[in-house]
Amino acid sequence: MKPLNNIGLESAACKQIAEKLNILLSNYQLFYINTRGFHWNISGDKFFELHIKFEELYTDALIKIDEIAERILTVGEVPLHAYKDYLKIAEIKAATNISEGKKAIQNILESFGILITIEREILKLSDKAYDEGTNAMMSDYIREQEKLVWMYRAALGK
């Protein structure tokens, strides 16, 4: 029998899941700061609409950041908590000086592509480990983000 952690899951599997969750956490931190910057710096004819939409995105990202970190702790591991660590492993890169709506939306769409890919990888690992808590969280995130991808693509006329 393989060693189990405090919630009855295999410790080795949870270590793998936590590693991927830390990658997701790092990417969400960059997504958060990027959307926050878009919110602050957006200008143009869609200012009022996008200002509100970007605030919705970064507020949601902040909640997810906390949920992801707490899930890492729940499976018995430690979440990354230094920005330098996030920058090392995040695939999403810092976006600077973007004030044009279409550029910001394109960046958001690219970021969602990265997040959804990582979430699907975590979903596979959590399914294999019978980790229903992580599995449900990833399923919820994917479902929400797929809809947002559709909506933001529609905003770009794609």
KOLSEVEX-962680 format. One line per field, with one value per atom (N, C-alpha, C, O): residue in three letters; atom name; x, y negated, z negated. Coordinates in steps of 0.2 Angstrom, whole numbers, plus 5000, padded with zeros to 4 digits. Each point is the difference from the previous one (the first is absolute). Layout:
r (ALA,...)
a (CA,...)
x (X,...)
y (Y,...)
z (Z,...)
***
This chain:
r (MET,MET,MET,MET,LYS,LYS,LYS,LYS,PRO,PRO,PRO,PRO,LEU,LEU,LEU,LEU,ASN,ASN,ASN,ASN,ASN,ASN,ASN,ASN,ILE,ILE,ILE,ILE,GLY,GLY,GLY,GLY,LEU,LEU,LEU,LEU,GLU,GLU,GLU,GLU,SER,SER,SER,SER,ALA,ALA,ALA,ALA,ALA,ALA,ALA,ALA,CYS,CYS,CYS,CYS,LYS,LYS,LYS,LYS,GLN,GLN,GLN,GLN,ILE,ILE,ILE,ILE,ALA,ALA,ALA,ALA,GLU,GLU,GLU,GLU,LYS,LYS,LYS,LYS,LEU,LEU,LEU,LEU,ASN,ASN,ASN,ASN,ILE,ILE,ILE,ILE,LEU,LEU,LEU,LEU,LEU,LEU,LEU,LEU,SER,SER,SER,SER,ASN,ASN,ASN,ASN,TYR,TYR,TYR,TYR,GLN,GLN,GLN,GLN,LEU,LEU,LEU,LEU,PHE,PHE,PHE,PHE,TYR,TYR,TYR,TYR,ILE,ILE,ILE,ILE,ASN,ASN,ASN,ASN,THR,THR,THR,THR,ARG,ARG,ARG,ARG,GLY,GLY,GLY,GLY,PHE,PHE,PHE,PHE,HIS,HIS,HIS,HIS,TRP,TRP,TRP,TRP,ASN,ASN,ASN,ASN,ILE,ILE,ILE,ILE,SER,SER,SER,SER,GLY,GLY,GLY,GLY,ASP,ASP,ASP,ASP,LYS,LYS,LYS,LYS,PHE,PHE,PHE,PHE,PHE,PHE,PHE,PHE,GLU,GLU,GLU,GLU,LEU,LEU,LEU,LEU,HIS,HIS,HIS,HIS,ILE,ILE,ILE,ILE,LYS,LYS,LYS,LYS,PHE,PHE,PHE,PHE,GLU,GLU,GLU,GLU,GLU,GLU,GLU,GLU,LEU,LEU,LEU,LEU,TYR,TYR,TYR,TYR,THR,THR,THR,THR,ASP,ASP,ASP,ASP,ALA,ALA,ALA,ALA,LEU,LEU,LEU,LEU,ILE,ILE,ILE,ILE,LYS,LYS,LYS,LYS,ILE,ILE,ILE,ILE,ASP,ASP,ASP,ASP,GLU,GLU,GLU,GLU,ILE,ILE,ILE,ILE,ALA,ALA,ALA,ALA,GLU,GLU,GLU,GLU,ARG,ARG,ARG,ARG,ILE,ILE,ILE,ILE,LEU,LEU,LEU,LEU,THR,THR,THR,THR,VAL,VAL,VAL,VAL,GLY,GLY,GLY,GLY,GLU,GLU,GLU,GLU,VAL,VAL,VAL,VAL,PRO,PRO,PRO,PRO,LEU,LEU,LEU,LEU,HIS,HIS,HIS,HIS,ALA,ALA,ALA,ALA,TYR,TYR,TYR,TYR,LYS,LYS,LYS,LYS,ASP,ASP,ASP,ASP,TYR,TYR,TYR,TYR,LEU,LEU,LEU,LEU,LYS,LYS,LYS,LYS,ILE,ILE,ILE,ILE,ALA,ALA,ALA,ALA,GLU,GLU,GLU,GLU,ILE,ILE,ILE,ILE,LYS,LYS,LYS,LYS,ALA,ALA,ALA,ALA,ALA,ALA,ALA,ALA,THR,THR,THR,THR,ASN,ASN,ASN,ASN,ILE,ILE,ILE,ILE,SER,SER,SER,SER,GLU,GLU,GLU,GLU,GLY,GLY,GLY,GLY,LYS,LYS,LYS,LYS,LYS,LYS,LYS,LYS,ALA,ALA,ALA,ALA,ILE,ILE,ILE,ILE,GLN,GLN,GLN,GLN,ASN,ASN,ASN,ASN,ILE,ILE,ILE,ILE,LEU,LEU,LEU,LEU,GLU,GLU,GLU,GLU,SER,SER,SER,SER,PHE,PHE,PHE,PHE,GLY,GLY,GLY,GLY,ILE,ILE,ILE,ILE,LEU,LEU,LEU,LEU,ILE,ILE,ILE,ILE,THR,THR,THR,THR,ILE,ILE,ILE,ILE,GLU,GLU,GLU,GLU,ARG,ARG,ARG,ARG,GLU,GLU,GLU,GLU,ILE,ILE,ILE,ILE,LEU,LEU,LEU,LEU,LYS,LYS,LYS,LYS,LEU,LEU,LEU,LEU,SER,SER,SER,SER,ASP,ASP,ASP,ASP,LYS,LYS,LYS,LYS,ALA,ALA,ALA,ALA,TYR,TYR,TYR,TYR,ASP,ASP,ASP,ASP,GLU,GLU,GLU,GLU,GLY,GLY,GLY,GLY,THR,THR,THR,THR,ASN,ASN,ASN,ASN,ALA,ALA,ALA,ALA,MET,MET,MET,MET,MET,MET,MET,MET,SER,SER,SER,SER,ASP,ASP,ASP,ASP,TYR,TYR,TYR,TYR,ILE,ILE,ILE,ILE,ARG,ARG,ARG,ARG,GLU,GLU,GLU,GLU,GLN,GLN,GLN,GLN,GLU,GLU,GLU,GLU,LYS,LYS,LYS,LYS,LEU,LEU,LEU,LEU,VAL,VAL,VAL,VAL,TRP,TRP,TRP,TRP,MET,MET,MET,MET,TYR,TYR,TYR,TYR,ARG,ARG,ARG,ARG,ALA,ALA,ALA,ALA,ALA,ALA,ALA,ALA,LEU,LEU,LEU,LEU,GLY,GLY,GLY,GLY,LYS,LYS,LYS,LYS)
a (N,CA,C,O,N,CA,C,O,N,CA,C,O,N,CA,C,O,N,CA,C,O,N,CA,C,O,N,CA,C,O,N,CA,C,O,N,CA,C,O,N,CA,C,O,N,CA,C,O,N,CA,C,O,N,CA,C,O,N,CA,C,O,N,CA,C,O,N,CA,C,O,N,CA,C,O,N,CA,C,O,N,CA,C,O,N,CA,C,O,N,CA,C,O,N,CA,C,O,N,CA,C,O,N,CA,C,O,N,CA,C,O,N,CA,C,O,N,CA,C,O,N,CA,C,O,N,CA,C,O,N,CA,C,O,N,CA,C,O,N,CA,C,O,N,CA,C,O,N,CA,C,O,N,CA,C,O,N,CA,C,O,N,CA,C,O,N,CA,C,O,N,CA,C,O,N,CA,C,O,N,CA,C,O,N,CA,C,O,N,CA,C,O,N,CA,C,O,N,CA,C,O,N,CA,C,O,N,CA,C,O,N,CA,C,O,N,CA,C,O,N,CA,C,O,N,CA,C,O,N,CA,C,O,N,CA,C,O,N,CA,C,O,N,CA,C,O,N,CA,C,O,N,CA,C,O,N,CA,C,O,N,CA,C,O,N,CA,C,O,N,CA,C,O,N,CA,C,O,N,CA,C,O,N,CA,C,O,N,CA,C,O,N,CA,C,O,N,CA,C,O,N,CA,C,O,N,CA,C,O,N,CA,C,O,N,CA,C,O,N,CA,C,O,N,CA,C,O,N,CA,C,O,N,CA,C,O,N,CA,C,O,N,CA,C,O,N,CA,C,O,N,CA,C,O,N,CA,C,O,N,CA,C,O,N,CA,C,O,N,CA,C,O,N,CA,C,O,N,CA,C,O,N,CA,C,O,N,CA,C,O,N,CA,C,O,N,CA,C,O,N,CA,C,O,N,CA,C,O,N,CA,C,O,N,CA,C,O,N,CA,C,O,N,CA,C,O,N,CA,C,O,N,CA,C,O,N,CA,C,O,N,CA,C,O,N,CA,C,O,N,CA,C,O,N,CA,C,O,N,CA,C,O,N,CA,C,O,N,CA,C,O,N,CA,C,O,N,CA,C,O,N,CA,C,O,N,CA,C,O,N,CA,C,O,N,CA,C,O,N,CA,C,O,N,CA,C,O,N,CA,C,O,N,CA,C,O,N,CA,C,O,N,CA,C,O,N,CA,C,O,N,CA,C,O,N,CA,C,O,N,CA,C,O,N,CA,C,O,N,CA,C,O,N,CA,C,O,N,CA,C,O,N,CA,C,O,N,CA,C,O,N,CA,C,O,N,CA,C,O,N,CA,C,O,N,CA,C,O,N,CA,C,O,N,CA,C,O,N,CA,C,O,N,CA,C,O,N,CA,C,O,N,CA,C,O,N,CA,C,O,N,CA,C,O,N,CA,C,O,N,CA,C,O,N,CA,C,O,N,CA,C,O,N,CA,C,O,N,CA,C,O,N,CA,C,O,N,CA,C,O,N,CA,C,O,N,CA,C,O,N,CA,C,O,N,CA,C,O,N,CA,C,O,N,CA,C,O,N,CA,C,O,N,CA,C,O,N,CA,C,O,N,CA,C,O,N,CA,C,O)
x (5004,4996,5004,5005,4994,5003,4999,4994,5010,4999,4994,5000,4996,4994,5001,5004,4994,5000,4994,4996,5004,4994,4993,4995,5004,4993,4999,4996,5009,4999,5002,4998,5006,5002,5008,5003,4999,5007,5005,4999,5005,5005,5004,5000,5002,5004,4996,5002,4992,4995,4999,4999,5000,4998,5006,4999,5007,5006,5000,5001,4997,5000,4995,5001,4993,4994,5002,4999,5004,5002,5005,5000,5005,5005,4996,5002,4993,4996,4996,4999,4998,4996,5005,4997,5009,5004,5002,5001,4999,5001,4994,5000,4994,4994,4999,4998,5004,5000,5005,4998,5008,5004,4997,5001,4996,4997,4994,4999,4997,4995,5002,4997,5009,5003,5002,4998,5004,5002,4994,4999,4996,4993,4997,4997,5003,4997,5003,4997,5010,5003,4999,5000,5000,4999,4993,4999,4996,4993,4999,4996,5008,4999,5003,4997,5009,5003,4995,5000,4997,4995,4995,4998,4999,4995,5002,4996,5010,5002,5002,4998,5004,5003,4996,5002,4992,4996,4998,4998,5001,4998,4996,5001,4996,4996,4993,4997,4999,4993,4997,4994,5009,4997,5003,4999,5003,5003,4995,5002,4992,4996,4998,5000,4999,4998,5006,4999,5007,5006,5003,5002,4997,5002,4997,5003,4990,4996,5002,5001,5000,5001,5007,5001,5004,5007,4999,5004,4992,5000,4997,5002,4993,4997,5005,5000,5004,5005,5005,5002,5001,5005,4997,5004,4990,4997,4999,5001,4997,4999,5007,5000,5005,5006,5003,5003,4996,5002,4997,5003,4990,4997,5003,5001,5000,5003,5007,5002,5002,5007,4999,5004,4992,4999,4998,5002,4993,4998,5005,5001,5003,5005,5006,5002,5000,5005,4997,5003,4991,4997,4999,5000,4999,4999,5007,5001,5005,5006,5002,5002,4996,5000,4996,5002,4992,4995,5003,4999,5005,5003,5006,5004,4998,5006,5007,5005,4994,5006,5000,4996,5009,5001,5000,5003,4992,5000,5005,5003,4999,5005,4997,4994,5011,4997,5005,4999,5006,5005,4999,5000,4999,4999,5005,4999,5008,5005,4999,5002,4995,4999,4994,5001,4994,4995,5003,4999,5005,5003,5005,5000,5003,5004,4996,5002,4992,4996,4994,4997,5001,4994,5001,5005,4990,5000,4998,5002,4993,4997,5005,5003,4999,5005,4996,4995,5009,4998,4998,5004,4990,4998,5001,4998,5005,5002,4997,5000,4998,4998,4995,5000,4995,4994,4994,4998,5000,4994,4995,4994,5007,4996,4996,5002,4991,4996,5001,5000,5001,5001,5006,5000,5005,5007,4999,5002,4994,4999,4996,5002,4993,4996,5003,5000,5005,5004,5004,5001,5002,5005,4996,5002,4992,4995,4999,5000,4998,4999,5006,4999,5007,5006,5001,5002,4997,5000,4995,5002,4992,4995,5002,4999,5004,5003,5005,5000,5004,5006,4996,5002,4994,4997,4996,5000,4996,4996,5004,4998,5007,5005,5003,5000,5002,5003,4994,5001,4993,4995,4998,4998,5002,4998,5006,4998,5008,5005,4999,5001,4997,4999,4994,5000,4995,4994,5002,4997,5007,5002,5004,4998,5006,5004,4995,5000,4995,4996,4995,4998,5000,4995,5004,4997,5009,5004,5001,5000,5001,5001,4994,5000,4994,4993,5000,4997,5006,5000,4994,5000,4994,4994,5000,4997,5006,5000,5003,4998,5008,5004,4996,5000,4998,4996,4994,5000,4996,4994,5002,4997,5009,5002,5002,4998,5006,5002,4995,5000,4995,4994,4996,4998,5001,4997,5004,4997,5009,5004,5000,4999,5002,5000,4993,5000,4994,4994,4999,4998,5004,4999,5004,4998,5009,5004,4999,5001,4996,4998,4995,5000,4995,4995,5003,4998,5006,5004,5004,5000,5003,5003,4996,5001,4993,4995,4998,4999,4999,4998,5005,4999,5007,5006,5002,5001,4998,5001,4995,5001,4993,4994,5001,4998,5005,5001,5005,5000,5005,5005,4997,5003,4991,4997,5003,4999,5003,5003,4995,5001)
y (5006,4994,4994,4999,4996,4994,4995,5000,4996,4995,4995,4997,5002,4995,4994,5000,4995,4993,5000,5004,4990,4998,5001,5001,4998,5001,5006,5001,5004,5007,5001,5005,4990,5001,5002,4999,5004,5002,4994,4995,5005,4994,4999,4994,5010,4999,4997,4995,5007,4997,4993,4996,5003,4993,4995,4994,5009,4996,4998,4994,5010,4999,4995,4995,5006,4995,4993,4995,5005,4993,4997,4994,5010,4996,4997,4994,5009,4997,4995,4995,5005,4995,4994,4994,5007,4994,4997,4994,5009,4998,4995,4995,5008,4997,4993,4995,5006,4994,4995,4994,5007,4996,4996,4994,5010,4997,4995,4995,5007,4996,4994,4994,5006,4994,4995,4994,5008,4996,4998,4994,5010,4998,4995,4995,5005,4996,4993,4995,5004,4994,4997,4994,5010,4997,4997,4995,5009,4998,4993,4996,5004,4994,4994,4995,5006,4995,4998,4994,5011,4998,4996,4995,5006,4997,4992,4996,5004,4993,4996,4994,5009,4996,5000,4997,5006,5001,4993,4996,5002,4994,5001,5006,4989,5001,5000,5000,5002,5000,5005,4999,5006,5006,5000,5005,4989,4999,5003,5004,4993,5002,5007,5003,5000,5007,5005,5004,4994,5004,4999,5005,4989,4999,5004,5003,4998,5004,5008,5003,4999,5007,5002,5005,4990,5002,5001,5004,4991,5001,5007,5003,4999,5006,5006,5004,4995,5006,5000,5005,4989,5000,5002,5003,4995,5002,5007,5003,5000,5008,5003,5005,4992,5003,5000,5005,4990,4999,5006,5003,4998,5006,5006,5005,4997,5006,5001,5005,4989,5001,5003,5004,4993,5002,5008,5004,4997,5007,5005,5006,4992,5005,5001,5005,4989,5001,5004,5004,4995,5004,5007,5005,4997,5007,5003,5006,4990,5003,5002,5005,4991,5001,5006,5004,4997,5005,5007,5005,4995,5007,5001,5005,4990,5002,4997,5002,4993,4997,4992,4998,4999,4992,4996,5002,4993,4996,4995,4998,5001,4995,4993,4999,4997,4993,4995,4994,5007,4994,4999,5004,4989,4998,5003,5001,4999,5002,5007,5002,5002,5007,5001,5004,4991,5000,4999,5003,4992,4998,5005,5000,5004,5006,5005,5002,4999,5006,4999,5004,4989,4998,5000,4997,5006,4999,4993,4997,5001,4993,4995,5001,4994,4995,4994,4998,4998,4993,4996,4999,4998,4995,4993,4999,4997,4993,4996,5001,4993,4994,5002,4998,5006,5002,4996,5001,4994,4996,5001,4997,5006,5001,5007,5005,4994,5006,5006,5005,4995,5006,5004,5006,4990,5003,5003,5006,4991,5003,5006,5005,4995,5006,5006,5005,4993,5005,5003,5007,4989,5003,5004,5006,4992,5004,5007,5005,4995,5006,5005,5006,4991,5004,5003,5006,4990,5002,5006,5005,4994,5005,5007,5005,4994,5006,5004,5006,4990,5003,5003,5006,4990,5002,5007,5005,4995,5006,5006,5005,4994,5006,5003,5006,4989,5003,5003,5005,4992,5003,5007,5004,4997,5006,5005,5006,4992,5005,5002,5006,4989,5001,5005,5004,4995,5004,5007,5005,4996,5007,5003,5006,4991,5002,5001,5005,4991,5000,5006,5003,4998,5006,5006,5005,4996,5006,5001,5006,4989,5000,5001,5000,5000,5000,4994,5000,4994,4994,4996,4995,5006,4997,4993,4996,5001,4993,4996,4995,5007,4997,5001,4995,5011,5001,4995,4997,5003,4995,4993,4996,5002,4993,4999,4995,5009,4999,5000,4997,5008,5000,4994,4997,5000,4994,4994,4996,5004,4995,5000,4995,5011,5001,4998,4997,5005,4998,4993,4997,4999,4993,4997,4995,5007,4997,5001,4996,5010,5002,4995,4997,5001,4995,4993,4997,5002,4993,4999,4995,5011,5000,4998,4996,5008,4999,4992,4997,5000,4994,4994,4996,5005,4996,5000,4995,5011,5001,4997,4996,5004,4997,4992,4997,5001,4993,4997,4994,5011,4998,5002,4999,5003,5002,5006,5001,5004,5006,5006,5006)
z (5000,5000,5000,4996,5008,5001,4994,4998,5000,4994,5002,5006,4990,5001,4996,4994,5008,4996,4996,4999,4998,4995,5002,4997,5010,5003,5004,5003,4995,5003,5007,5003,5000,5007,5000,4995,5010,5000,5000,5004,4992,4999,5006,5002,5002,5006,5005,5003,4998,5005,4998,5004,4990,4997,5001,5002,4998,5001,5007,5002,5003,5007,5001,5004,4993,5001,4998,5003,4991,4997,5004,5001,5002,5005,5006,5001,5001,5006,4997,5004,4990,4998,4998,5001,4997,5000,5006,5000,5006,5006,5002,5003,4995,5002,4995,5003,4991,4996,5002,5000,5003,5003,5006,5000,5004,5006,4998,5003,4992,4998,4997,5001,4995,4998,5005,5000,5006,5005,5004,5002,4998,5003,4996,5003,4991,4995,5001,5001,4999,5001,5007,5000,5005,5006,5001,5003,4995,5000,4996,5002,4992,4996,5004,5000,5003,5004,5006,5002,5001,5006,4997,5003,4991,4997,4999,5001,4996,4999,5006,5000,5005,5006,5006,5005,4995,5006,5002,4996,5010,5003,5006,5003,5000,5006,4999,4995,5011,5000,4996,4998,5001,4996,4992,4997,5001,4993,4995,4996,5004,4994,5000,4995,5011,5000,4998,4996,5007,4999,4993,4996,5001,4993,4995,4996,5005,4996,5001,4995,5011,5002,4997,4997,5004,4997,4993,4997,4999,4993,4998,4995,5009,4999,5000,4996,5009,5001,4995,4997,5001,4994,4994,4995,5003,4994,5000,4995,5010,5001,4999,4997,5006,5000,4993,4997,4999,4993,4996,4996,5005,4997,5001,4996,5011,5002,4997,4999,5001,4997,4993,4998,4998,4993,5000,4996,5008,5000,5002,4997,5008,5003,4994,4999,4998,4994,4995,4997,5001,4995,5002,4995,5011,5002,5000,4998,5003,5000,4992,4999,4997,4993,4998,4996,5006,4999,5002,4996,5009,5003,4996,5002,4994,4996,5002,4998,5006,5003,4999,4996,5006,4999,5006,5005,4995,5006,5000,4995,5012,5001,4997,5001,4997,4997,5001,4997,5008,5002,5007,5004,4998,5006,5005,5006,4992,5004,5002,5005,4990,5002,5006,5004,4995,5005,5007,5005,4995,5006,5004,5006,4990,5002,5004,5005,4992,5003,5004,5003,4997,5003,5008,5002,5002,5007,5002,5005,4991,5001,4998,4995,5010,4999,4998,5001,4995,4998,5006,5005,4996,5005,4998,4994,5009,4998,5006,5006,4991,5004,5006,5005,4993,5004,4998,4995,5010,4998,5005,5000,5006,5005,4999,4999,5001,4999,5003,4997,5010,5004,4998,5000,4998,4998,4993,4999,4997,4993,5001,4997,5007,5001,5003,4998,5007,5003,4994,5000,4996,4995,4995,4998,5001,4995,5003,4997,5010,5003,5000,4999,5002,5000,4993,4999,4996,4993,4998,4997,5006,4998,5004,4997,5009,5003,4996,4999,4998,4995,4994,4998,4999,4994,5001,4996,5009,5001,5002,4998,5005,5002,4993,4999,4997,4993,4996,4997,5003,4996,5003,4996,5010,5003,4998,4999,5001,4998,4992,4998,4998,4993,5000,4995,5009,5000,5001,4997,5008,5001,4994,4998,4999,4994,4994,4997,5002,4994,5001,4995,5011,5002,4998,4997,5006,4999,4992,4998,4998,4993,4996,4994,5009,4997,4995,4995,5007,4996,5003,5004,4993,5002,4999,5004,4991,4998,5005,5003,4999,5005,5007,5004,4997,5007,5001,5005,4989,5001,5001,5004,4993,5000,5007,5003,5000,5007,5005,5005,4994,5005,4999,5006,4989,4999,5004,5003,4995,5004,5007,5004,4999,5007,5003,5005,4992,5002,5001,5005,4989,5000,5006,5003,4997,5005,5007,5004,4998,5006,5003,5005,4990,5002,5001,5004,4991,5001,5007,5003,4999,5006,5006,5004,4996,5005,5000,5005,4989,5000,5002,5003,4994,5002,5008,5003,4999,5008,5004,5005,4992,5003,5000,5005,4990,4999,5005,5003,4999,5006,5007,5005,4995,5006,5003,5006,4990,5002,4999,5002)
***
